[in-house]
Amino acid sequence: MKKMVDNCGDLKNYWYAAALAKELKKKPIGRTVLEVLVVLWRTADGRAHAMRDRCPHRNALLSEGNVVNDNLMCPYHGWTFNTEGKCVKVPSEGDNANLRERHIDHYAVIEQDGLIWIWLGDLSLHETRQPFKMPFYSGDGWNSYYMKTRFQNNVTNLVENFMDVPHTVWVHKGWFRDKESLKVNAIVSRDEGAVTVKYDGDDQIGVTDLLMNPKRLPMVHHDRFFMPNNTSCDYIYGDYVTGFVITSTCTPMGPFETEVYTLISYKFGWLNHIGRWILPWYTRQVINQDVEIMANQGRSLQDMPADFKSTPADTLHLFIESLRQSAENSEHEKPRSVTKDIEFWI
């Protein structure tokens, strides 16, 4: 049975977030990435390891087992595997166990920016690409925290949603934006692996605008997509005097199930301590609204394939789709670099 990892072309040859670093402790945990069940655990030196979550003996889930002397022991019959997926013990065969050919696929792992990243693609390529760098995870004057959210939709639709301005008036009315009939001008650029939108003019983003910009400093608003599954929405005031940045990396679990790790970074000066109390609750309300609308769209798309009717406001969506489709299917023409001026109303 073929899985997403077998049918996604070059999309498998990227690093995907599998867990928050703080989630991975002594006990192994199970995750699903590109429809592959994966088990992760730490050895005594604190290093993270990952392999297929399936014992070759009777196919039990290793993630429900235990770590013994840095090795992973199956909960069913005690078969034990080292960090390279090699079987080192078969209790029922005693000291004369035949351990050959009894191994499990293991995967490259990197711990970076508070996340555990895993590589399921061609191992010969994993050193040619690095995990996405989560901006403002730490830095002078910046505070940050992660939110992990399960969405019932695919990566392409989610990254488009995270960068989509027009929906905020409807889905987040009163929480994020509540203006209507406001003309917006923007410049949308696509290059080899990224889409950038720069908006012209003032913008307001709800309660955070009150915290960030009490002096009414000029703001620069950029939204960016980075292949294959990352977005960053930047609201920067007065040449980084204050700022609010929403960065998300999306991990495909199945065709319409995605785990999203969202880093909220903020720089409010002396008001940072207020943001620490207000923002987690506020951003959870806003993201839950996106969960609902993405589930709405997902149910529709599972009934019938996408047949989108696009407007100028969807230019960034078309650019994102072209990059992901090209990576997924080598027969697609490689998108060329292009920049477009657009205007729309919210």
N, C-alpha and C positions, 0 to 999 in steps of 0.2 A: 504494500500500500504506500503510494507516494505521498509525501508530506510537503508543506510549504517550502521547506528547506531544499527540496528536490526540484521545485518548479518556479523558483523566483530569480533565476539567472544570477547576475552579479550582486543582487541585493543581499545574498547570503554572505558575501565577502566584506562584511562590516562588523564592527563591534556593537553589541547590543547590551543594554543594561539588564542585568538579571536580578539584582537585589540592591537594596540600600546596604551600605557597608555595615551599619549598626545592626542589621537584621541577622547577619551571619556570625554566629557565635560557636559554641562547642558542638551543639546539636546540628546534624545535617538538615538542609532544607531542600524542598523540591520546587522547581520552577518549570514553566513551559515557554520555549522560545522557538518561533517558526514551526510550531506543532511538534517539537522535540521535547520529551520529558528529560529534564536535567537535574542532577543532584549536585549541590554545592556544600563544601565544608571547609573548616580551617584546621590546619595542623598546629602543633604546639608552638611553632615559631610565628604563628599569626597569619601565615600565608593562606590565601584562598585557592581552592582547587575545584574542578568541575569535571563531571563525566556523565555518561548516559545513565538515566535513572531506571535501570532495568538489570536485574541480576540474570546472567546467562543460564543459571541453573533451572529455576522454575519461574523466572520472569517477575519476581516480586519487586516492589519499589524499594530501592536502596535508601531513599530519603527518609524512610521510616525506621531505618536501622540506627546503628551507633558508630562512633569513631573510637577505635581501639588502637592505641600506639600509633596514631596518625593514619591508620588504615580504616577503610570503611567496611563495616560488617553487615551483611544482609540479615534482616530480622527473621527470615523464614528458616534457613538451615545453617546460618553462620558462615557461609562463604565470605571470604575477606579479600579486599582488593586494595592495592597501594595507590598512590597518587597518579601513577601512569596507567591505571586501569588494569594492571596485571594481577591475576589471582595469586594470592600468597598462602591461602589456607582453605582446605576442604575438610571440615571436621569429620564427616562420615567416612573418609578414606584414611584417616589417621596420618601418621608421619610419612607414609609412602604414597601420598596423593599425587596423581598426574595433573600437574598444573598447566601443562602446555595447551594452547589454543583456548584457554578459558580466560578471556580478557574482555574488557569493555572499552568502548571509544571514550577517550578523554579529550578535553578541550582546553585551549589557551584561555587564561584568565588574567585580567589586569584590574587592580583596585586603584581608582582615581576619582578625585572630586567627590568623595563620599558615596561612590557607587561601585558595585562589582560588575565588571564588563566581561562578556563572554564572546568567543569567536567560534562559530559553527561552520564556517566556510572552508575553503582550501587552506590548509595549514601552511603551505609554502608562501602564502600571501599575507599572513597575519602581521608580519613585521613591516610591511609596506604601508600600512594604514594604522593610525592611532585612534583610540576612542575620542569621541567628541569632547572638546574642552568646554566644560560648563562655565560660562563667563560669570565673574563676580561671585564665585563660590566662596572666596575669601579675598580680602583686600582692605586697604586703609579706609576706614570709615564705613565699610559695607557690612551689613548683617545679612544672613540668609538662612533658609530652612527648606526642606524638601516636603513635597506632597506626592503621595503615590495613589493613583486613581485607575480603576478598571473601567474601560469603555467597551461598549458593544458596537464597534465599528472598526474599519480598517485604517491603516496608518495614513494613507493618502488623504482620506476624508478628514482625519483628525488634524493633521498638520495644516490643512487648508482652513479648518475651523479656527484653529488657534491664531491664524494670521488674518482672519476675515473681520473687517471693521463693520460692514453693514448689518450683520446679524446682531451686533451688540445692542442696537436700539430696541430690538424685539425680544431677544432671549434674555438680555440682562437689563432691561429697562428699569431704571431706578437704582441699579446696583453698580453699573459700570458707566454707561452712557444713557442719556435720556433726551438728547436733542433729535429733532426731526427737521427735514427740509433744509439741511445744512449742506452746502456744496463743498466737496472735498477734492483737492487736486493732489496727485501723487505721481511719482516716477517709479516704474517697475523695471527691474533689470534682471536678466537671466544670464548666467555664465556657466562654466563647466562644473556644476555641482552645487550651485547656490542660486537662490532667488532673493532679491532685496527690494523692499518697498520703502521709499522715503516720502513722508507726507508733508504737505506744505500748509502752514498755518497752525493756529493754536488748537489744542485738543484738551479734553478734560476726561479723567478716568475715575470719577466717583470720589469716595472718601480719601483715597490715596493722594489725590490732587491737593486736598486741604492740608495734608501732612507735608507733602513734598515742596509745595510752592506757595507758602504764605506770602512771599515777597513778589509774587507774580513775575518770576523770571521767565525769559523766553525758553521754549521747550523744543527739542528735536525728537521726533518720533520715527523710529525705524522698526520695521518688521523684517525678519530674515529667516529663510529656510536653508538648511544645510543638509545635503544628501547624507544618508537616505531617509532620515526620520527625525530631524531636529529642527526646532524653531526657537527664535529668540525675539521677544517683543520688548524694545527698549524705549523708555520714556526718560530722557535726560534733560535736566534743567540747568541753565546757566553754566555751560561748559563743565559738567560733572560736579557742580556744587551740591546738588541733590539728584537722586535718580531712583527709578523703579524698573526692574528688569524681570521678565517672566521667561524662563528658559525651560523647554520641555524636550525630553527624548522619549520616543515611542518604541516599545518592544512588542512586535507582533507575536501573539500567542496562537492565534488561529485566524481564519479568513475574516471573521468579524468579531474578534476579541483581542484587545490591545491593552497592555499595561503601560501607563504613562508616568514617568518620573519628572515632576515639575519642580524646578528650583526657583524660589521667590527670593530675589536679592533686592535690598533697599538701602538707601543712604539718605537719611533724614536729618543728619546732624544730631543735635542734642535731643531731637524727638525720636531717635531710634528706639528708646526704651518704650515709648508708646506704641510704635509699630510692632514690637515684639508681642504685645498683648492683643492688639486689634487685628493685625493682618492675617494670622492663621485662620481665625474664624471667618473673616470677610472673604478671603480668597477661596475657602472651602465652599461657601455659598455660591460664588460665581462659577466655580468649576463644576459643582453639582448641576447647575443649570445647563452647562455644556454636555454633561453626561446624559441628561434627559433628551436633548435635541439630537445628539449623535445616535442614541438608541432609536429614536424616531426614524431618522434617515436610514439607519442600519436595517431596520425591519423592512423598510420599503425596498432597499437594494437587494435584500435576500429573496424578495418575491420576484423582482424583475431587475435585470442589469441596468447600470447607469445610462441615462439618456438626458444629459444635462443641457439646458438651454442657457448659454452664458451671456453676460452683459460686460461692459467695460470694467465693472468692479470685480469681475472674475478673472481678469487677466493674470493675476498672480497664481490663481488656481490652475489655469491652463499651462503656465510655465512649470509649476511643480509637477503636474501630471506628466508633462513631456519628459522631464528628467527621470522620474521613477519608472515610466514605461520603457524608456530607452535602456535603463539598467536591468529591468526585468526581462526584456526580450531583445536579444541582439539584432533581430531583424528590423527593429525600429531605427529610424534615422537618428543619428546623434544630434541633439538640439544645438543650434548655433547661438552664439552670444547675441543678445538683442536688448534694447532699452525702449520703453514706450511711456509716453505721457498719457495719463488717464484722468478722468474726472467722473465723480458719481455723487449721489446724495444720500445722506443719512438723516 
